[in-house]
């Protein structure tokens, strides 16, 4: 009788594809929560009050929009960071998440902030663009750190036996 062995590991010897797909939500939710908490802390400052007043933004709608926007950005950063797991070589999960958060910052600034501030009709739009960019740097840095911590904790580096098994050193 022939016995066929099956492996739950993916084609590269790492986690299975379903485990990778199922594990995206933890770093995404953690990153979104960090983004929202940073937004909450920022919103309590006088600069944020002046920004909301200049842009005619209500406090509660701003909190809801920050939750939705944080979840959207965190999902994208988390999914790409997991997809790029191990690439480029030598880049830790924290560095990868921060790099992707920086890319998200550039995209958000160019696609959302620049058009909205320059077309808003407020006095001194470049000042408010700079303020919004600083807010986004803080929020996206918090998001990247949170995602990097979750990915670093859940990754093979935190469990040496998993790393050695993936490299073929252990059965």
C-alpha positions as CSV (number, residue, x, y, z in Angstrom):
1,X,0.0,0.0,0.0
2,X,1.3,3.4,-0.9
3,X,1.2,6.2,1.7
4,X,1.2,9.7,0.5
5,X,2.4,12.4,2.9
6,X,0.7,15.8,2.8
7,X,2.1,18.9,4.2
8,X,0.3,21.8,5.7
9,X,3.1,24.1,4.7
10,X,2.9,26.4,1.7
11,X,5.0,26.1,-1.5
12,X,7.9,27.9,0.1
13,X,8.0,25.9,3.2
14,X,6.6,28.7,5.3
15,X,3.2,29.1,6.7
16,X,0.3,27.8,4.7
17,X,-1.5,30.1,2.4
18,X,-4.7,29.9,4.5
19,X,-2.7,30.8,7.7
20,X,-1.3,33.8,6.0
21,X,-4.7,35.0,4.7
22,X,-6.3,34.4,8.1
23,X,-3.5,36.2,10.0
24,X,-3.8,39.6,8.3
25,X,-6.5,40.9,10.6
26,X,-4.5,40.9,13.8
27,X,-1.8,43.4,12.7
28,X,-4.4,45.4,10.7
29,X,-6.7,45.9,13.7
30,X,-3.8,46.6,16.0
31,X,-2.4,49.2,13.6
32,X,-5.8,50.8,13.1
33,X,-6.2,51.0,16.9
34,X,-2.8,52.6,17.3
35,X,-3.7,55.1,14.5
36,X,-7.0,55.9,16.2
37,X,-5.4,56.3,19.6
38,X,-2.7,58.6,18.2
39,X,-5.5,60.6,16.5
40,X,-7.4,60.9,19.8
41,X,-4.3,62.2,21.5
42,X,-3.6,64.7,18.7
43,X,-7.2,65.8,18.7
44,X,-7.0,67.1,22.3
45,X,-4.3,69.6,21.4
46,X,-5.0,73.3,20.7
47,X,-3.4,73.0,17.2
48,X,-5.9,70.2,16.3
49,X,-8.8,72.4,17.6
50,X,-7.6,75.3,15.3
51,X,-7.2,72.8,12.4
52,X,-10.8,71.5,12.9
53,X,-12.1,75.0,13.1
54,X,-10.3,76.2,10.0
55,X,-11.4,73.1,8.0
56,X,-15.0,73.1,9.5
57,X,-14.6,69.5,10.8
58,X,-16.8,68.2,13.6
59,X,-15.2,66.3,16.5
60,X,-17.3,63.1,16.4
61,X,-17.3,62.8,12.6
62,X,-13.5,63.2,12.7
63,X,-13.2,60.4,15.2
64,X,-15.3,58.1,13.0
65,X,-13.4,59.0,9.9
66,X,-10.1,58.4,11.7
67,X,-11.3,54.9,12.7
68,X,-12.3,54.1,9.1
69,X,-9.2,55.6,7.5
70,X,-6.9,53.9,10.0
71,X,-8.5,50.6,9.3
72,X,-8.2,51.1,5.6
73,X,-4.5,52.1,5.7
74,X,-3.7,49.5,8.3
75,X,-5.2,46.7,6.2
76,X,-3.2,47.8,3.2
77,X,0.1,48.1,5.2
78,X,-0.6,44.8,7.0
79,X,-1.5,42.8,3.8
80,X,1.6,44.1,1.9
81,X,3.9,43.5,4.8
82,X,2.7,39.9,5.1
83,X,3.0,39.4,1.4
84,X,6.6,40.7,1.5
85,X,7.5,38.6,4.5
86,X,11.2,37.8,4.3
87,X,11.8,40.2,1.4
88,X,14.0,42.1,1.1
89,X,16.3,39.8,3.1
90,X,17.6,41.2,6.4
91,X,14.7,43.6,6.8
92,X,12.9,43.1,10.1
93,X,9.1,43.1,10.3
94,X,9.3,46.4,12.1
95,X,11.4,48.0,9.4
96,X,9.2,46.6,6.7
97,X,6.0,48.0,8.4
98,X,7.6,51.4,9.0
99,X,8.8,51.5,5.4
100,X,5.3,50.7,4.1
101,X,3.8,53.3,6.5
102,X,6.1,55.9,5.0
103,X,4.9,54.9,1.5
104,X,1.3,55.2,2.8
105,X,2.2,58.7,4.2
106,X,3.5,59.9,0.8
107,X,0.4,58.5,-1.0
108,X,-2.1,60.0,1.5
109,X,-0.3,63.3,1.3
110,X,-0.3,63.5,-2.5
111,X,-3.7,61.9,-3.2
112,X,-5.8,63.2,-0.3
113,X,-4.2,66.1,1.6
114,X,-2.7,68.2,-1.2
115,X,-5.9,68.4,-3.3
116,X,-8.1,68.9,-0.3
117,X,-6.0,71.7,1.2
118,X,-5.3,73.6,-2.0
119,X,-8.9,73.4,-3.1
120,X,-10.5,74.2,0.3
121,X,-10.4,78.0,0.0
122,X,-9.0,78.5,3.5
123,X,-6.5,81.2,4.3
124,X,-2.9,79.9,4.1
125,X,-3.6,76.4,2.8
126,X,0.1,75.5,2.9
127,X,0.2,76.1,6.7
128,X,-2.8,73.7,7.1
129,X,-1.2,71.2,4.7
130,X,1.9,71.2,6.9
131,X,-0.2,70.7,10.0
132,X,-2.1,67.8,8.4
133,X,1.1,66.2,7.3
134,X,2.6,66.4,10.8
135,X,-0.6,64.8,12.2
136,X,-0.3,62.0,9.5
137,X,3.3,61.4,10.3
138,X,2.4,60.8,14.0
139,X,-0.6,58.6,13.2
140,X,1.1,56.6,10.5
141,X,4.3,56.1,12.6
142,X,2.1,54.7,15.4
143,X,0.3,52.4,12.9
144,X,3.6,51.2,11.5
145,X,5.1,50.5,14.9
146,X,2.0,48.6,16.0
147,X,2.0,46.5,12.9
148,X,5.7,45.9,13.1
149,X,5.4,44.7,16.7
150,X,2.6,42.3,15.9
151,X,4.3,40.9,12.9
152,X,7.6,40.6,14.7
153,X,6.0,38.8,17.6
154,X,4.1,36.4,15.4
155,X,6.8,35.8,12.9
156,X,9.4,33.0,12.8
157,X,12.1,35.1,14.4
158,X,10.2,35.0,17.7
159,X,10.1,31.2,17.5
160,X,13.5,29.9,16.6
161,X,12.3,26.3,16.1
162,X,9.9,27.5,13.4
163,X,12.7,29.4,11.6
164,X,15.0,26.4,11.7
165,X,12.2,24.1,10.5
166,X,11.5,26.5,7.6
167,X,15.1,26.5,6.7
168,X,15.2,22.6,6.7
169,X,17.4,22.2,9.8
170,X,14.6,20.5,11.8
171,X,12.2,17.8,10.6
